[in-house]
Structure formats: C-alpha cells, structure tokens
Amino acid sequence: MVRARNLQESITQTPRIVINGTEIGDNCAPYIIAEGCNNHNGNLEIAKSMAYEAKKAGANCIKFQHHIVNEEMLHDGFEATYDCIEKTSLTISEHKELKEYCDNIGITYLCTPFSYKAACELEEAGIAYAYKIGSGEMTDIPTLKKIAAFGKPMIISTGMSTIEEIDRTYEALKDIAEFAFTNCISEYPPKYEDMNIGVISKMKERYPNIVIGHSDHTTDLYTSFAAVALGACIIEKHFVLDKNMNAPDIAVSIDPKDLKELVDGCKKIFLSMGSKKKVHLLEQPCRDWAFRSIIATRDIKKGELIDESTIWSKRPGTGIPSYRMNELLGKIALVDIKANTIIHPNDIKDFNL
C-alpha cells in the first residue's frame, strides 16, 4: 500500500483519482457514472444494451452490482429482498463478459461488490478498474480495509451516515487507499428537504485531500446540476433503458434521454465555473458598441471652452469613455467639432487617454 499512500500524499493540494486512464478531481470535467445496478433483471443482453446507451449518452462509466447474496445478508426476515437480489443478479462470468463488452465500445465498466467475497471474485476475474462502495458498506471498516489492499481506487458513498461515521472511515483509509467520497441520501426517492446539497461544500472543506462527488437518488436532474456547481467531481445517477420497465430501482432511475441531458448539463456547468472577472475576447465587439463615448451636443468651434452644455454620452464606446467627462470640462477645442459626433482625444488641447 506504499503506492496508494504516496499518491494520496502527492494530491494534498489537488486531489485526484484515476480510473481506467481518466483523471477525476477538481479542474477535471465531472465524471458521470450511470448506475445500472440490477436494472437489467439478471439479463446480460439488457445489461449490454444499458452499457451501449450509456456510452451513446456520453457517460464516462456504467456501473453494475455484484451480489453473492448469502454473503451479504441473512435470509430470515428479509426474504423478499433476498429473493429479489438473487433473481436479478449476474454471475461473475457474466460480469466478465460485460466488462469486455464495455471495453470494446469504449465505456468504463465499474462494479459495486456487496461483500468481501464478491470483491475477491471481481479481483480474481481481473475486471475491476476500481471499486464502488455502497452506503451500506461505508461503515464496514474491516471489509473496506481488505478491499483497499487490492490497491485499486475506491469511490465510497456516504448515505445514511453521520459526519462522525464518515470521519471514522476517512481515518481508517487515508493512509492506505486512494479513494473518493460521494455525498448521498439513501432515500428512494429522497425528499428535497433532506438533500442538503450544501454538505458537498462542507465535505470538500473537511476532506481536502480526497475527491468529493455526489450520488443522486432524486427522480430528476436538478440536484445533480447543483452538485456540480458546488464542486462535485463525480455524479452518479441510477439508470434504466426504459422507465416503464419492471426493474429493482426503477423509481429512482433516469433513462437514456435524461442521461444525455445530465452529461450535457454537467459539462456546461463545469465549463462555466471560472472565477476570473475580465473582458473576454467575444465580449469585445459588444463592449465597443454598448459602452458610451463623449459626444458633442452641438457644434463646437475651434478655440471654444468645453462646458456641461456642449458634451454628453452616447454609444458606441470607441471614443473618450464617458466616465472621463469631468476631465474635459474647461478644456479647449483644437478643431471644429460637429454636433452629435464623437469627440476624440486629438480634438482637445492637453487631453490624453
């Protein structure tokens, strides 16, 4: 884990993680993850179609889930959930084929293991560029440490957690792993009053050495766009081929059209987030026209003194700027100046721009 620790130390000022050759962090375009979860209903061909549509929409990554259900939960008392997960899950061999398909079409495959054994299967199959950790496993420090030992980047969601619990996970991993946190609310779908998007800013301040993102379970795109504006470097959104499908996470999933809008909007918001106030090249033509110059309100004779009755301002802004009007008062005209024309510096004695 020396490599991961050294990398973590090197990104103190500008945190980064790298997944399949793509840098993720501040000053990088938002990394968009289409969370396919088990919305394929255990059908590999549907999963491939999801990957294809996510790629076409412009997402960086399609993420699925690897479940070994008896490793992650008890059956008694949770029969419905247990049976649903078992019914809709892909096998490790199907995940391997799916990852190869994603590589072929040019979208990064990512997967959430819901147990250490599931992570081991992904690792042994050689198909993990990184590991996404769900909110339910965020506090499972023993498992997180074992997954960290694989030396791959980790993205860890923080839904249904207190800041103290997030601190504990951060402290457990900060010296042994390359990882990111995603702000998250584990409601499906959440109330907007519960979203507290401002937590993203607080997480960036509290954990300045790691990447901070946002995993969003709302039914629309607004809070994801707000997250990017607040500096989230990762946006994860549940994804389905068709909102009319019967799928496990259909209630919080967006379709390909929504995903394309998400990608487009996040990129545009990111591009607009500079903080320098300056005159831009494309503003100059408008500035030249829209700003105001000092003009003669009547004919001014050579040798005449300029006073308040002889000058005012009009567009365009290509002459003496109007804010310098007081500097002209009492000056002498060197030439005849026609009414309703721009006064130029050379028209006035002892006046320089």
NUNU-761878 format. One record per residue (C-alpha): x, y, z; residue in one letter. Coordinates in Angstrom, 1 decimal, always signed. Layout:
BEGIN
> X_Y_Z_A
...
// end
This chain:
BEGIN
> +0.0_+0.0_+0.0_M
> +3.0_+2.3_-0.2_V
> +2.0_+3.3_-3.7_R
> -1.5_+4.3_-2.7_A
> -0.2_+6.3_+0.4_R
> +2.4_+8.1_-1.7_N
> -0.2_+9.0_-4.3_L
> -2.5_+10.3_-1.5_Q
> +0.2_+12.5_-0.1_E
> +1.0_+13.8_-3.6_S
> -2.5_+15.1_-4.1_I
> -2.7_+17.2_-1.0_T
> -3.3_+20.4_-2.9_Q
> -5.2_+19.0_-5.9_T
> -6.9_+15.6_-5.1_P
> -7.2_+13.2_-7.9_R
> -8.1_+9.6_-8.6_I
> -7.6_+7.8_-11.9_V
> -10.0_+5.2_-13.2_I
> -9.1_+3.4_-16.5_N
> -6.9_+6.3_-17.5_G
> -9.4_+9.1_-16.7_T
> -8.4_+11.7_-14.1_E
> -11.1_+12.6_-11.7_I
> -10.9_+15.6_-9.4_G
> -11.0_+19.4_-9.2_D
> -10.4_+21.1_-12.6_N
> -11.4_+17.9_-14.4_C
> -14.8_+17.6_-16.2_A
> -17.3_+15.9_-13.9_P
> -17.1_+12.1_-14.1_Y
> -20.5_+10.8_-14.9_I
> -21.5_+7.3_-13.7_I
> -24.6_+5.6_-15.0_A
> -25.6_+3.3_-12.1_E
> -27.0_+0.3_-13.9_G
> -27.4_-1.6_-10.6_C
> -29.6_-4.6_-11.2_N
> -32.0_-2.8_-13.6_N
> -31.1_-5.5_-16.2_H
> -33.1_-8.0_-14.1_N
> -30.3_-10.5_-14.4_G
> -30.3_-10.4_-18.2_N
> -26.8_-10.0_-19.7_L
> -28.1_-8.7_-23.1_E
> -30.1_-6.0_-21.3_I
> -27.0_-5.1_-19.3_A
> -25.1_-4.8_-22.6_K
> -27.8_-2.6_-24.1_S
> -27.6_-0.4_-21.0_M
> -23.8_+0.0_-21.4_A
> -24.3_+0.9_-25.1_Y
> -27.0_+3.5_-24.3_E
> -24.9_+5.0_-21.5_A
> -21.9_+5.3_-23.9_K
> -24.1_+6.9_-26.6_K
> -25.4_+9.4_-24.0_A
> -21.8_+10.4_-23.1_G
> -21.4_+8.9_-19.7_A
> -17.8_+8.1_-18.6_N
> -18.8_+4.9_-16.8_C
> -21.6_+2.3_-16.5_I
> -21.7_+0.7_-13.0_K
> -23.3_-2.6_-12.1_F
> -23.5_-4.6_-8.9_Q
> -22.0_-8.0_-8.0_H
> -24.0_-9.9_-5.4_H
> -23.3_-13.1_-3.6_I
> -26.5_-12.8_-1.7_V
> -25.8_-15.3_+1.1_N
> -22.5_-13.5_+1.8_E
> -24.1_-10.1_+2.3_E
> -27.3_-10.7_+4.2_M
> -29.4_-13.1_+6.2_L
> -32.5_-14.7_+4.6_H
> -34.7_-14.9_+7.7_D
> -36.8_-11.7_+8.0_G
> -35.6_-10.4_+4.6_F
> -37.0_-13.0_+2.3_E
> -38.4_-10.6_-0.3_A
> -35.2_-8.5_-0.6_T
> -33.0_-11.7_-0.6_Y
> -35.0_-13.4_-3.3_D
> -35.2_-10.2_-5.5_C
> -31.4_-9.7_-5.3_I
> -30.8_-13.4_-6.1_E
> -33.2_-13.3_-9.0_K
> -31.8_-10.2_-10.7_T
> -28.1_-10.7_-10.2_S
> -25.4_-11.5_-12.8_L
> -22.9_-14.3_-12.3_T
> -19.2_-13.4_-12.2_I
> -18.7_-14.9_-15.7_S
> -21.4_-12.7_-17.0_E
> -19.8_-9.7_-15.3_H
> -16.5_-10.6_-17.1_K
> -18.3_-10.8_-20.5_E
> -20.0_-7.5_-19.7_L
> -16.7_-5.8_-18.8_K
> -15.2_-7.0_-22.1_E
> -18.1_-5.6_-24.0_Y
> -17.7_-2.2_-22.2_C
> -14.1_-2.2_-23.1_D
> -14.9_-2.8_-26.8_N
> -17.4_+0.0_-27.0_I
> -15.3_+2.5_-25.1_G
> -17.1_+2.9_-21.8_I
> -15.6_+2.1_-18.4_T
> -17.1_-0.8_-16.5_Y
> -17.4_-0.4_-12.8_L
> -18.9_-2.6_-10.2_C
> -20.1_-2.5_-6.6_T
> -19.2_-5.6_-4.6_P
> -21.7_-6.1_-1.7_F
> -19.3_-8.4_+0.2_S
> -15.7_-9.1_+0.5_Y
> -16.1_-12.4_-1.3_K
> -17.8_-10.5_-4.2_A
> -14.8_-8.1_-4.3_A
> -12.5_-11.1_-4.4_C
> -14.4_-12.6_-7.3_E
> -14.1_-9.3_-9.2_L
> -10.4_-9.1_-8.5_E
> -9.7_-12.7_-9.4_E
> -11.6_-12.2_-12.7_A
> -9.3_-9.2_-13.4_G
> -12.2_-6.9_-14.3_I
> -12.0_-4.2_-11.6_A
> -10.5_-0.8_-12.6_Y
> -11.8_+0.5_-9.3_A
> -14.3_-0.4_-6.6_Y
> -17.6_+1.5_-5.9_K
> -18.6_+1.0_-2.3_I
> -22.3_+1.4_-1.5_G
> -23.5_+3.5_+1.5_S
> -24.5_+0.3_+3.4_G
> -20.8_-0.8_+3.5_E
> -19.4_+2.7_+4.3_M
> -19.0_+1.9_+8.0_T
> -17.8_-1.7_+7.4_D
> -14.2_-0.9_+8.1_I
> -12.8_-4.5_+8.1_P
> -14.2_-5.1_+4.6_T
> -13.1_-1.7_+3.3_L
> -9.5_-2.3_+4.5_K
> -9.4_-5.7_+2.8_K
> -10.7_-4.2_-0.5_I
> -8.2_-1.3_-0.1_A
> -5.5_-3.9_-0.1_A
> -6.2_-4.7_-3.7_F
> -4.6_-1.3_-4.5_G
> -7.4_+0.0_-6.7_K
> -9.2_+3.3_-6.4_P
> -12.4_+3.3_-4.3_M
> -15.5_+5.5_-4.5_I
> -17.4_+5.4_-1.3_I
> -21.0_+6.6_-0.9_S
> -22.0_+8.2_+2.4_T
> -25.7_+7.9_+2.5_G
> -27.5_+7.4_+5.9_M
> -24.2_+8.2_+7.7_S
> -23.3_+10.8_+10.3_T
> -20.3_+13.0_+9.8_I
> -18.6_+11.2_+12.7_E
> -19.0_+7.9_+10.9_E
> -17.6_+9.4_+7.7_I
> -14.7_+10.7_+9.7_D
> -14.0_+7.2_+11.0_R
> -13.9_+5.7_+7.6_T
> -11.7_+8.6_+6.3_Y
> -9.3_+8.0_+9.2_E
> -9.2_+4.2_+8.6_A
> -8.4_+4.6_+4.9_L
> -6.5_+7.9_+4.5_K
> -3.0_+6.2_+4.7_D
> -3.7_+3.0_+2.9_I
> -6.1_+3.8_+0.0_A
> -6.7_+6.1_-2.9_E
> -10.4_+6.9_-2.6_F
> -13.2_+9.4_-3.0_A
> -16.4_+10.1_-1.1_F
> -19.7_+10.8_-2.7_T
> -22.4_+12.7_-0.8_N
> -25.6_+10.7_-0.8_C
> -29.0_+10.4_+0.7_I
> -30.3_+6.8_+0.9_S
> -34.0_+7.6_+0.3_E
> -35.6_+6.1_-2.8_Y
> -36.5_+8.8_-3.9_P
> -35.5_+11.4_-1.3_P
> -37.4_+14.4_-0.1_K
> -35.8_+17.6_-1.4_Y
> -35.7_+19.0_+2.1_E
> -33.5_+16.1_+3.0_D
> -31.0_+16.6_+0.2_M
> -28.8_+19.2_+1.9_N
> -26.6_+19.7_-1.1_I
> -24.5_+22.2_+0.8_G
> -22.9_+19.2_+2.5_V
> -20.8_+18.8_-0.6_I
> -19.1_+22.1_+0.2_S
> -18.5_+21.1_+3.8_K
> -17.1_+17.7_+2.7_M
> -14.7_+19.4_+0.4_K
> -13.5_+21.6_+3.2_E
> -13.4_+18.8_+5.8_R
> -11.6_+16.3_+3.5_Y
> -9.4_+18.5_+1.2_P
> -7.1_+15.6_+0.3_N
> -9.6_+13.4_-1.4_I
> -12.1_+13.8_-4.3_V
> -15.7_+14.6_-3.4_I
> -18.7_+13.6_-5.6_G
> -22.4_+13.2_-5.4_H
> -24.6_+10.1_-5.7_S
> -28.1_+11.2_-6.5_D
> -31.4_+9.3_-6.0_H
> -33.8_+12.1_-7.0_T
> -36.1_+11.5_-9.9_T
> -34.8_+14.4_-11.9_D
> -31.5_+16.2_-12.7_L
> -31.7_+19.5_-10.7_Y
> -29.8_+18.4_-7.6_T
> -27.1_+16.8_-9.7_S
> -26.6_+20.1_-11.6_F
> -26.4_+21.9_-8.2_A
> -23.8_+19.4_-7.0_A
> -21.6_+20.2_-10.0_V
> -21.9_+23.9_-9.3_A
> -20.8_+23.2_-5.7_L
> -17.7_+21.3_-6.9_G
> -18.7_+17.7_-7.0_A
> -16.3_+15.9_-9.2_C
> -18.3_+12.7_-9.6_I
> -22.0_+12.4_-10.4_I
> -23.7_+9.0_-10.1_E
> -27.3_+8.5_-11.2_K
> -29.4_+5.3_-11.4_H
> -30.0_+4.3_-15.0_F
> -32.5_+2.2_-16.8_V
> -33.3_+1.6_-20.5_L
> -37.0_+2.4_-20.2_D
> -38.8_+3.9_-17.2_K
> -41.8_+1.6_-18.0_N
> -39.7_-1.5_-17.3_M
> -40.2_-3.5_-14.2_N
> -36.8_-3.2_-12.5_A
> -35.5_-3.1_-8.9_P
> -34.5_+0.6_-8.9_D
> -37.0_+2.0_-11.4_I
> -38.4_+4.6_-9.0_A
> -35.1_+6.5_-8.9_V
> -33.7_+5.8_-12.4_S
> -33.2_+8.0_-15.4_I
> -33.5_+6.9_-19.0_D
> -31.0_+7.5_-21.9_P
> -32.6_+10.8_-22.8_K
> -32.3_+12.0_-19.3_D
> -28.7_+10.7_-19.1_L
> -27.7_+12.6_-22.2_K
> -29.2_+15.8_-20.7_E
> -27.3_+15.1_-17.5_L
> -24.0_+14.7_-19.2_V
> -24.5_+17.8_-21.4_D
> -25.7_+19.9_-18.4_G
> -22.8_+18.9_-16.1_C
> -20.2_+19.7_-18.8_K
> -21.7_+23.1_-19.4_K
> -21.9_+23.9_-15.7_I
> -18.3_+22.8_-15.2_F
> -17.2_+25.0_-18.1_L
> -19.0_+28.0_-16.7_S
> -17.5_+27.8_-13.2_M
> -14.4_+30.0_-13.6_G
> -14.0_+32.9_-11.1_S
> -11.9_+35.4_-13.1_K
> -13.7_+38.7_-14.0_K
> -12.2_+40.0_-17.2_K
> -13.2_+41.3_-20.6_V
> -13.4_+38.2_-22.8_H
> -12.5_+38.2_-26.5_L
> -16.0_+37.5_-27.6_L
> -17.3_+40.4_-25.4_E
> -15.1_+43.0_-27.1_Q
> -17.4_+43.7_-30.1_P
> -20.3_+44.2_-27.8_C
> -18.2_+46.4_-25.4_R
> -17.1_+48.6_-28.3_D
> -20.7_+49.1_-29.3_W
> -22.5_+49.2_-25.9_A
> -20.2_+51.3_-23.8_F
> -20.6_+55.1_-24.2_R
> -18.3_+57.8_-25.5_S
> -18.3_+61.6_-25.0_I
> -20.1_+63.4_-27.9_I
> -20.8_+67.0_-28.8_A
> -24.3_+68.0_-28.1_T
> -24.0_+71.0_-30.5_R
> -21.4_+72.4_-32.9_D
> -18.3_+73.3_-31.0_I
> -16.0_+75.9_-32.6_K
> -12.2_+75.7_-32.6_K
> -10.8_+77.5_-29.5_G
> -14.1_+77.2_-27.6_E
> -14.1_+76.0_-24.0_L
> -15.8_+72.8_-23.3_I
> -18.6_+73.0_-20.7_D
> -21.5_+70.9_-19.5_E
> -23.8_+72.3_-22.2_S
> -21.6_+71.1_-25.0_T
> -21.0_+67.4_-24.2_I
> -22.8_+64.3_-23.2_W
> -22.5_+60.5_-23.8_S
> -23.8_+58.1_-26.5_K
> -22.9_+54.8_-28.0_R
> -20.6_+53.4_-29.4_P
> -17.8_+53.2_-26.9_G
> -14.9_+53.8_-29.3_T
> -14.1_+57.4_-28.2_G
> -13.3_+59.0_-24.9_I
> -15.0_+57.0_-22.2_P
> -18.0_+58.8_-20.6_S
> -16.6_+58.3_-17.1_Y
> -13.9_+60.9_-18.0_R
> -16.4_+63.6_-18.8_M
> -15.4_+65.9_-16.0_N
> -11.8_+65.8_-17.3_E
> -12.9_+67.6_-20.5_L
> -14.6_+70.5_-18.7_L
> -12.7_+73.7_-19.2_G
> -10.5_+72.2_-22.0_K
> -10.1_+74.0_-25.3_I
> -11.3_+72.5_-28.7_A
> -8.4_+72.3_-31.1_L
> -10.7_+71.8_-34.1_V
> -14.3_+72.4_-35.1_D
> -16.4_+69.6_-33.8_I
> -19.8_+68.9_-35.4_K
> -22.9_+68.2_-33.2_A
> -23.7_+64.6_-32.4_N
> -20.3_+63.3_-33.2_T
> -17.7_+61.5_-31.1_I
> -15.1_+63.7_-29.5_I
> -11.6_+62.3_-30.0_H
> -8.5_+63.0_-27.7_P
> -6.7_+64.9_-30.5_N
> -9.7_+67.2_-30.8_D
> -9.0_+68.6_-27.3_I
> -5.9_+70.6_-26.1_K
> -3.9_+68.9_-23.4_D
> -6.0_+65.7_-23.2_F
> -4.6_+62.2_-23.3_N
> -6.3_+58.9_-23.0_L
// end
